[in-house]
């Protein structure tokens, strides 16, 4: 019963952006009896968590390109939607390794996105870094079965790294003092915190699954407290 309530809570997180926004319960592609017999509740919860987090990253990438069209122009003449589809739907071909970002993944890619000497598309390494970081913490998989093992400490550390990445996005500036990437906006005429909310959903889902997994497997999570001004990414 506890696991069923937990899964329901994850589904509710997807609808927290607006009380008027409706989202269907996510469905996996293979719902055959044989497939489901090879999964327990934690496996199904992992399926939903990684799928919903991936959808959040797609939204963030699209929103970042809309706010930063100059970055999109550095990568392609296509529109933002096509670029996002190419990155997330073409994983079987490019394996999230792009020469344009020196084939960097995980936290190395995120660091590149804010490197003062980097002149390429900053959105690409930022999102690829976040996505590959999440994938690595899940053993490089998006579909989970009884034989799979996920380390709750890795998930917890990744959730903290997402917090750090969100902070860097909101604060890191170039040599001229301009934000490297525009995201949230608070002004007299505009109040846009949609980026912050999307990051919050990713962190919430990942933390919830990490805690549930740790409780079920009776494994402890070492909680790390860091100063926001000296934050370094955690290993995962």
N, C-alpha and C positions, 0 to 999 in steps of 0.2 A: 504493500500500500504506500509505503514511504517513497519508493522509487517512482510509482505512478504519479504521486503528487509532485515529485521533483520534475518529471518530464512535462507535466502540465504547466509548471512554473516557467520552464524554458519557453514553451509555446507562448505564454502570456508576455514574456519579455519582448517578443517580436512585435507586439501591438502597442508598445508603450510610447511611440513617437507622438501619436495623436489619438484621442478617444474616438475620432471620427474615421480613422484609417482601419480598414479591415484586411486581415491576412488569413488565407486558408491554412489549415494545419499542414505542415510539410509532409509530403509523401515520398518514400523511397521508390526508385524505379523497379526493383525486384521485390515483390511482395508475395512470392510463392511460398507455399507451406514449407518446402525443403529449405529454402533460404532462411525463413524465420526460425526454424527449429535449430539452426546453427548459431543463433544469436540469443543472448540473455538481455535483461532490461538495460544493463549498463552499455551493452553494445549498441542497442537501439538509441539510447540517449546520446552516445558518441556520434552516431550517424546524424542525428538532428543537430547536435551542437556544431560539428564541423561544417555541415551544409549551411546552416543559418549564418555562421560566422563568415563563410565564403560569400554569401549573398550580401552581407554588410560591407565586405571589402569591395565588392563590385560597385555598390552604391557610392562608397567613399571615393573610389577611383573616378567614377563618372562625375561626381560633384567637384572633385579637385580639378579635373580638366575643364569643367564649366567655369570655375572661378579663376583658372589659370590657363587660358587658351594659348598663351605663348609657349607653354611647356608641351602641349599637344602638337603644336606646329613643328617642334624640334624632332618629333618622332614620325609624323605622318601627315598627309594632306587629307586623310579620311576624317569623318566626324568622330566625336568622343565615344559614341556607342560602338562603332566598329572596332576601335582600339581596345576597348574594354573586353569585347567579345573575343578578340584575337588573343589577348593575354590569358583570359580564364578558360576559354574553350579549346585553346590550342596546346594545352599542356602535354598531350601525348606526342606532339611534334617537337616543341621547343624545350620541354621539361623545365620551364621557368628559368632557363639560362639564356641570357641575351647579351650579345657582344657589345651592344650599346651601353650596357652598365657593367662591362668587364666580367660578365658571368657571375657577378656577386649575388649572394642570397642572404637571407636572414638578417642579422644585425649589421653585417658588413654593408649590405645594400642600403639599409636605413641610414647608416653613417654617410654613405656616398650621396644620398639625397640632400644632405645639408653641408656637404664639403664645399668650402668657398672656392676651390679651384675647379670644381666640376661645372661644365658648361652645357651638359646635355639635359634631357627631359628629367626633371626632378620627381615628377609624379611616378614614373615607371619604377625606379629603384625603391621608392618609399612603399608602394603597394606590394611589389614583388617581395620585398624584404619581410613585410608583415605576413604575407600569405605563406611563404616558404618557412618562416619561423613557426607558424601554427602547424603546418604539415609535418615538420620534423618532430615536434612535440607529440604528434599523433602517430609516430612511426612511419611517416611518409604515406599514410593511407587515408582514404575517405569513406571506407566501407569496413565495418568491424564485425568480428566473429568471436566465438568462444575461445579460440586459440590465441587471440591477440592480447598483448599486454601494453598498457599505457601507464607511464609513471606520473602519478598525481603531482609530484614535485615539479616536474617539467612543465606541466600545464599551469601550475601556480606561478612559476617563474615567467612563463610566456605572458600571462595576464599582467604581471608587473611591467614587462617589457612593452606591452601595448600602451600602458599608462605613460611610460617614458617617451615612447614615440609620439603620442598625442601631445605631450608637453613640448617636445622639440618642434612639432608642427606649429604650435601656437606661439612659440617664442624665438626660434632661430632666425637670425637676420643675416643678410649679405653684407659685403664691405661698405655698401652705401647706406646701410641702416634699414633697408627694406626687408620685410618678411620674405624668406626664401619661397614660401608657398602661402597663398591666401587661403584661409579656411573660414572659421567663425568670424562673424562681423557684428559688432555692437556699436551703434552710432545713434544720433538723434533721430534719423529717419529709418534706420534698418536694425533689426535684431535677428540674427541668424545663428542659432546654436545647434543646427542640425548635425554638424560634424561631431560635436561633443557628445550628442545623444547616441550617435551610431557607434562611436568608440565605447561609450558606456555599456551598450548592449553586448559588444564583443567581450569586454572585460567581465561583465556579469555572467554571461553564459559559460565562459572558460573557468572562472572561479567556481561557479556552482558545480560544474562537472568534476573539477579537481577535488573539491571538498567531499562530494558524494562518493567519488571513487576511493578517496583516502579512508572514508568512514566504512565503506563496504569491505575494503581489503585490510582494514585495521593498520594502515600505514600513516605515520605522522608526516605533516608538512612543516618544514622550517620556514617560518615567516620572517621576511627580511624587511627592516625599516631603514629607509634611506632618506637623506636630505635631498629635496627637490633640486637644489642648486648644484649638487655634485653627483647626480644620478648617473650610474653606468649600467649598461644592460647586463642582465643576469645570465649565467649559462643555463642551457636547457637541453 
